[in-house]
Amino acid sequence: MRTDRYNALRRRLRLTLPEVSAATGYSLGYVSRWGHSGSSAIEPPAVAIERLAVLLRARALDDLAYSDGRAA
């Protein structure tokens, strides 16, 4: 379940693995094992998914502010 949510967030945010690593605070080696079906795959931590969801909300708010002409 968390893997599906992680993959969906990563697609919507269009993040590379290094960007996911920076956004979540987890190492690139650990992040690279999330979200695939190989034998070394692991489920991403819930806190990492929440951090990506917060990033998505922040981007949406920035886009809204920009489209309303409130951007600096």
LINBELUR-V465741 format. One record per residue. RES is the residue in three letters. SS is DSSP state (H for helix, E for strand, C for the rest). PSI is psi in radians with two decimals (* if undefined). D_CENTER is the distance of its C-alpha to the mean C-alpha in Angstrom with 1 decimal. Layout:
res-><RES:RES>
ss-><SS:SS>
psi-><PSI:PSI>
d_center-><D_CENTER:D_CENTER>
This chain:
res-><MET:ARG:THR:ASP:ARG:TYR:ASN:ALA:LEU:ARG:ARG:ARG:LEU:ARG:LEU:THR:LEU:PRO:GLU:VAL:SER:ALA:ALA:THR:GLY:TYR:SER:LEU:GLY:TYR:VAL:SER:ARG:TRP:GLY:HIS:SER:GLY:SER:SER:ALA:ILE:GLU:PRO:PRO:ALA:VAL:ALA:ILE:GLU:ARG:LEU:ALA:VAL:LEU:LEU:ARG:ALA:ARG:ALA:LEU:ASP:ASP:LEU:ALA:TYR:SER:ASP:GLY:ARG:ALA:ALA>
ss-><C:H:H:H:H:H:H:H:H:H:H:H:H:C:C:C:H:H:H:H:H:H:H:H:C:C:C:H:H:H:H:C:C:E:C:C:C:C:C:C:C:E:C:C:C:H:H:H:H:H:H:H:H:H:H:H:H:H:H:H:H:H:H:H:H:H:H:C:C:C:C:C>
psi-><-0.87:-0.58:-0.73:-0.76:-0.76:-0.84:-0.71:-0.77:-0.74:-0.70:-0.81:-0.63:-0.27:0.91:2.47:2.93:-0.74:-0.61:-0.66:-0.75:-0.82:-0.70:-0.55:-0.33:0.17:2.67:2.67:-0.67:-0.70:-0.78:-0.63:-0.22:-0.07:2.57:0.36:3.08:0.22:3.03:-0.39:0.10:2.51:2.75:2.35:2.55:2.59:-0.65:-0.59:-0.71:-0.70:-0.70:-0.68:-0.66:-0.69:-0.72:-0.72:-0.76:-0.72:-0.74:-0.70:-0.73:-0.69:-0.76:-0.72:-0.79:-0.70:-0.75:-0.42:-0.02:0.31:-0.01:2.54:*>
d_center-><15.0:11.8:11.3:11.7:9.3:6.5:8.1:8.5:5.2:4.6:8.2:8.3:6.4:8.4:6.8:9.2:9.3:10.8:8.3:5.6:8.8:9.8:7.0:7.4:11.0:11.6:13.8:13.1:15.6:14.0:10.5:12.6:14.1:11.2:11.3:14.7:18.2:20.1:22.3:20.0:16.9:15.7:13.6:10.5:11.6:11.4:10.7:7.5:6.4:8.3:6.9:3.5:6.6:8.7:7.1:7.6:10.9:11.9:11.6:13.6:16.1:16.5:17.2:19.6:21.4:21.8:23.2:25.5:26.8:25.8:23.8:25.8>
